[in-house]
Amino acid sequence: MTKYNLTLPKMGESVDEATIVNWLKNIGDKIDMDDFVVEVATDKVDSEVPSDVSGILIEKCFEINDVVKVGETLCVIEISDAENESDLQIENIPNIELLDQNEKKGEIDSEITYTNENETDNNHSFLSPLVKSIIEKEGISNDDLKNIKGSGKKGRLTKKDLLQYLEKTKLFNQPSNIDYNFDASSFSNSSESDSIRELTRFEKMTSDHMIYSKNKSVHAQMFIEADITKLFVWREKLKESFFNKEKFKLTITYPLIKIVSQALREFPTLNATLSENNLIIKKNINIGIATALGNGNLIVPVIKNADQLSLVGICKSANNLISKARSNDLNPDDVKDGTFTITNIGVFESLTGTAIINQPQLGIIAFGSVRKLPRVIETNKGDFIGIRRIVMISLSFDHRIINGAIGGLFLKRIKELIENWDGNSEI
């Protein structure tokens, strides 16, 4: 008999640990290859670890709520001699990427009924043991539970419902030692009429990440105005035929992604990370798209190799990722390896903003709302006043490595590509 150590696989560039949420197999259970053995949680997605081999589970190395480092042994599986003599070479088994919750073959959280068939659980008073353990482990409050719609029988909460809620709060993965606990009596300026509440899970994680990024990078900002009229008219001309063909809307963000990826190829130091005394210039240009979710949360799916995609390819990739983000269907690969981030704050009618860098990147660009404004138009016959569509663009960059000249030239190049867009091009 041979013993095989099932280890925690790599789950992304900046994820080096995970928390045990639930054991799906017990000691003595028979395990087939690719069976899910244990459920783990990271700051990005919750996943289930599949077995690389078939055998019997003989040892669990961690308990629920334990934190496991990537590469550590999760459990030990005993393999029969027959299995050991097969073509399977245990020591050469590749590291298997974790599967997203939504890629699994079926829910393991079976419905446990505590009431009759005619009752409807509108207040989530009936919870399965697994659901209870997730609520306790993740610190989900009763107020938060009221806002989670149950998709199970009679409206009961399932594991999937909780994972969808947690997914939308797991935006960042940087650790922090910040203590968010406070004593209400320490607020000398508060009165009995003031309302004091503890931060929600999402607010804590957002606060944590913002502080981490501001302390990590020396943030500097630059701004430029661009005439986006040609691009806007082009989009208006093609949007109907595009929708009829592709079945989704052609937004102004898609060509902007193409433009930014092209400019990054010309300014590689902005497509990099800083590691101590080394500047790591990334070979691939992977554009993160800051995506607002319906409940006010935010997540950043990543378009891989954006500079190598056609405009149609970018449109399809971006639409697919944004749709998956809003339906909570993202997997770990969808949110990792970003090298630069774009945020379109114009959808909120914001003119401009100073976005905070998404670590460990060196820059983030924000596009404001498109407005019709009077501008001076230079022609061979003189200057005229005309109505143009104008957008403000802001660049936040890490001043430790990116100086004002590089930042300014990069923004100027973005402006040139926008204003010189070929209005006769097809998509």
N, C-alpha and C positions, 0 to 999 in steps of 0.2 A: 504494500500500500504506500502511496506517495502523498505527501502533504503539499498543498498549494496555497500560498499566501495571496489573498485578494487585496490589492492596495487601492488607495484613493487616487484616481487618475487625475491628470492635469485638466483643469476646468477653465482655463483662460489665462491671458498674459499677466494679469495683476491679481489673480486669485490663487492664494497659496494655502488655504485651509477651508474646511467646511464643518458644519455641525450635524451630528447624527440626529435625525428627526424621528425615524422609525425603522425598526428591523422588520423586513418583510419575510424573512425565513428564521426558523428556530433551530436550536441545537438538535441534530438528528434528522433534520429534513433532507430529503433528496433534492438536489439542485441539478437542473439541466443547463447546458451551455446557453448563455444569453438570458437566463432567468434573472429577474431583478432581485437583489439580495437585501439591499439597504437603501433607505431614502435619506438624502443629505440636503442641507440648505447652505447656500452661499449668499453673498450680498447682491447677486445678480439674478439667479434663477434657482429654483428647487429642482433637484434631479434625482434619478434613481440609478444606482450603480449595478450594471449587469455582471454576471459571472462569466469569466473567460473559459471555464471548464465545467464538466459534469462531475458530480460526486456527492459527498455527504458533508453537511456543515457540522464541524466538530468543535469550533471555538469562535466566540465573539471577543474581539480585542477591545471593544469600546462599548459604553452604555449610551442610552438616549441622552441627548444634550451635551455629550462630550464633543470637544473640538479636535478635529483630526487634521494633521498636516498632509499636503500632497505627497504621495509616496509611502506613507505609513500603512501598515497592515491593518485592514479593517476586520478581517476574519480569516479563519483557516478552513480549507475544504480538503477532505480526504478523497483521493482519487483511487479507483480500483486499479489493479495491475493491468487489466484488459485495456482500460482507458489510457494508462501510462504507456502501454506498448503501441498505441496507435500512432498515427502520423503527427499528433499534437506534440509540439516541443514546448514544454511549459516555460522554460527559461527564455524563450524567444517570443513570447506572446507580446504583441504591440500594446502600447498604452491606448485604451479605448476611451474616446471622448464620451462624457456623460450625455445621456439622452434627456431632452426636455420633458417636463411633465406631460405636455400635449402630444409627444411622440410615442408614448407607451401604448401597449396594445389594449389596455383596459384599466379601469379604475380598480384599485385594490381595497378602496374604502367601501365595503359593502354596507348597505343600509341596515341599521339595527333599529328595530321597531319597538317602541316602548308604550305605544298607545294603539287605539283601534283605528281602522281604516278610514273612518269618517272624520277624524280630527285633522285639522290643519295647523302646522306649527308656525304661526306667524311671529312668535316672539323668541324663536330659537331655544325653547326650553328643553327640547329633546335633542341631545347631541351624542354622537357615537364616541367611544373611547379615543379613537384616533383624532377626531376633530377637537375633543377636549384637550388632548395633549398638545396639539398645535397651538390652540388658543393660549394655553398656559405658557408654553415655551416662547412664543413670539410676543407675549404681553399685549394681546389684543384686548382692548377695554370693552365694557358693555356698550358704551356709546358707539364705538366703532362697529360692533356686531349689528347694531340696529341699522347701519347703513349698508350692510352686506346682504344682498338678496340670495336666498337659498334656492338652488336649482334641483335639489333632491325631491324625493317623494313628499307630497304635502308641504312643499316649500322648505324642507329641512336643509340645514347647512351641510355641505359635503366637503371633503378635503379639497376638491377642485375649486370650490368657491373661495375658501381661505387662501389657497395658493394664488389665485387670481388677484385677490386683494393685496397679499404680501408682495407679489411681483411688482405691483405698481408703486410700492414704497421702497423697493430695493434698487435705488438708483446708483449708488456709489459703493465702492469697496475699500475705501481707505479707513484704516482703524484710527481710533482716537482714545485718549485717556480723559476726555472732557467729562466732568461730572455735571449732569443736568439736574440733579436733585437740588431742591432749594427749600428753604424754610420761609413760608409766607410771611412770618412775623418779622423777617429781616428787611422787608421792604418798608422803609420808613415813610415813604411818600404815599403809601397805599392807605385807603380808608375802608371802612366797613362796606361802603357802597360799591367798591371796586370788585371786579370779577377776576379771580386768579385760577388758572387751570394748568395742569401739567401738559407739557408739549406732547403732541401725538408722535407716533413712531416715525411718520414721514417727516415731521418738522425736526425731530432730533437728528435724523440721518442727513437731511438737507443742511441743517446748521453745522453738523460735523464736517461735511464735505466742503462747505464754503470756507470754513475756518482753515481746513487743511490746505486747500488750494491757495488761499491768500497768503498763508504763512510759507508755503512751498515756493511759489513763484513771485518774482518782482513784476507785478502787473503794470503795464503801461497801455495807453489807448491812443489811437489816431482815428480821424474821421475824414470822410470824403463824400462829396455829392456827385451822383451820376445821373445822366439823362437816360432813362430806360425806355424812352418812347418807342424806338425801333423794335425792341424786344417785346414790349407790351402789345404793339400793333400786330406783330408776327404771331404772338400767342392768340390774340383775338381772332385772327384770320383762320387759324388751324384748329382751334379748340373743338369745334363741332365735328369735323371729320375725324379728328383724333379720337374723340369719345366714341363715335360710331364704330371705329375700328378696334380700339383697345378696351373699351368698356370701363374706362376710368378717366377722370378729368386731367387735363393738361394744365398744371399750375405753373406759376412763374418761378417757383423754387427749383424745378427740375433743370432748366437751362442754367440757372445760377450755380447749381452743383457742378455742371459741366465746366463752366467758366472758372470756378475756384480750383477745380482739379487741374485744369490746364495751367493756371498761374502757379500752382504749387510745384509743378514740374520745372518751371523756370526759376523758382525760389525754393530750392530744396532745404535750406536751413529752417524754414517754417514747417517742414514736414519731417520733424525730428523729435528726439527726446534728449534730455540732458541727464547723464549718469556720472555724478561726481565730476571728474575732470575730462570726461569724454562726451563728445556730441555724437549721438547715434542717428545718422541720417537714414530714414526709412526708404527701402527700395520701393515698397508699395505705397500707393496713395489711397488710403482708406478713409472715406469721409463719413464722419458721424453726423446724424441729422437729429437735432434736438426736437423731440416729439412730445407735444402736450397731450395728456390723456384726459378723458372726460371728467375725471374727478379732481382735476387741478394738479395732478402729479406729472412727472416728467421722466422720460427715458430716452436714451440715445442709441438707436440701432445704427449699424455701420454698413455702408456700401463699400465692398472690397474692390480694389483696383479700379476706382472710378475713372481715372484718366485713360484707361484702356477700353472703356465701354463707349459705345455709340450713344447718341442722345436718347434714342429709343430704349437702349439697354439701361441707361440711368433712370429713365422714366419708370420702366417696369420694375427695376430693382427697388427704387425709392418707394413706389406705391405699394409694393409687396411688403416691405419692411414696416412702413407706417401702418398698413392694415393689420399686420401681425401684432404690432405694438399695441394698437387700440383694442384688439380682441384678445390680448394676453397670450398670444401664441408664439412669442419669441423663444428661441433656444439659445444656449450659451454662445454659440458661434456668431449669432446675429448681433451681439453687443460687445464683442471683444476686438482687439487689435486696431482700434481707431487711431489715426495719426493726425487728424485735424477735424474741427467741428464747425458746422454751420448752424445758425439759429435764425429763423425768420420771425422776428418780433413784430413785423408789420401786420401779421394776422390779428394782432390785438390793437391795431391802429397806433402803435407806438412809433414815434418819429425816429428815435435812435436809442441806444443803450450801451452800457459798458459791461459786457458779458464776462463771466468768470471762467477762466481756463479750465478745461476738463483734463485733469491730471491723468497721465504724465505728459500730455501734449504741450506744445509751446505756443499755441495760438487758437483763437476762436473768432469767427467773423459773424457779425449780426447785420441783417438787412432790415431796414425800417419799412414803414408803409409807403406805398407808391401814391404820390399826390400830384394833382394838376396845378402847376404854378407858372407864373409869368417869368420868362427868362430871355436874356439877350441872345439872339440868333445871328451869328456872323455869316455873311454871304459875300459873293463877289460884288454885289451891288450896295453893300453897306450893312450896317447892323439894324436888326429889327427886334421888336418885342413880340414874342409868341408864347402860346400856352404849351407847355411840355410836361411830360410825366417824369417826376423826379423822385429818386430814392436816396436816403442817407445810409451810408455804409460805415460801420465801426469795426475796428480791428483791435482786439485785446491780445497782447503778446507778452512773452516772458522776457523782460529787459535784461536778465542775466546773460542772455546770448543773442537776442534779437535787438539790434539798435534801431534808432529812428530812421536811418537811411533805408535799411532793408524793409522796415514796416511801411514806410512811405512809398517806396517804389512798388511794393507788392499791392498796396491799395490802388496806386495809380494804374497798375496793369489791369486790375479787376475793372476799374472804371473804363479803360480803353476797350476791353473785350465786350463790356456791356454796350457801350455807345457805338461800337462798330459791328454789332450783330447783323448778320446777313438776313435782312427782312424777306428775301426771296427764297431762302433755303427751305427744303422740305424736311419732313421728319419721318 
